[in-house]
Amino acid sequence: MNCKLTFKERAEIGMKMLEKQKSVTLEQARAQVKWLSENSTSKVKKKRI
């Protein structure tokens, strides 16, 4: 991977990747959040040192 990308180049690549993704409906997003919260294994937040 080329590590010498400018911020503008990195932003353009990110926007192109987002354009390729399928759009998500509100119902799909809510279902995903529900599934993640039900299947989450971490119930205790980690303390910062």
TORVO-455824 format. One line per field, with one value per residue (C-alpha): residue in three letters; residue number from 1; x, y, z. Coordinates in steps of 0.001 Angstrom, whole numbers, plus 500000, padded with zeros to 6 digits. Layout:
N
zake: ALA_...
fiti: NUM_...
X: X_...
Y: Y_...
Z: Z_...
//
This chain:
49
zake: MET_ASN_CYS_LYS_LEU_THR_PHE_LYS_GLU_ARG_ALA_GLU_ILE_GLY_MET_LYS_MET_LEU_GLU_LYS_GLN_LYS_SER_VAL_THR_LEU_GLU_GLN_ALA_ARG_ALA_GLN_VAL_LYS_TRP_LEU_SER_GLU_ASN_SER_THR_SER_LYS_VAL_LYS_LYS_LYS_ARG_ILE
fiti: 1_2_3_4_5_6_7_8_9_10_11_12_13_14_15_16_17_18_19_20_21_22_23_24_25_26_27_28_29_30_31_32_33_34_35_36_37_38_39_40_41_42_43_44_45_46_47_48_49
X: 500000_501220_501705_502558_498996_497879_494798_492891_493825_492851_489489_488791_489536_487239_484412_484760_484535_481411_479773_480170_478372_474668_472387_470881_467317_466450_464808_467957_470111_467813_467856_471648_471893_469450_471415_474724_473392_471914_475050_477598_479898_481454_479113_481742_483531_487300_488913_491526_494905
Y: 500000_503461_505367_508652_509686_513225_513900_514890_511661_509599_511424_510812_507093_506929_508669_506245_503298_504760_505268_501548_500464_499660_502091_500971_501626_502793_499444_497567_499801_499280_495510_495552_497564_495199_492150_493674_494620_491141_489316_491575_489687_492696_493808_495582_498637_498571_501144_503449_503368
Z: 500000_499150_502422_500710_499867_500447_502541_499392_497593_500638_500841_497134_497500_500524_498663_495737_498130_499765_496361_495613_498794_498747_500515_503823_504903_508400_509129_508087_510281_513275_512724_512601_515830_517536_516401_517515_520944_521467_520328_521978_524331_526057_528826_530963_529643_529902_532160_530732_532372
//
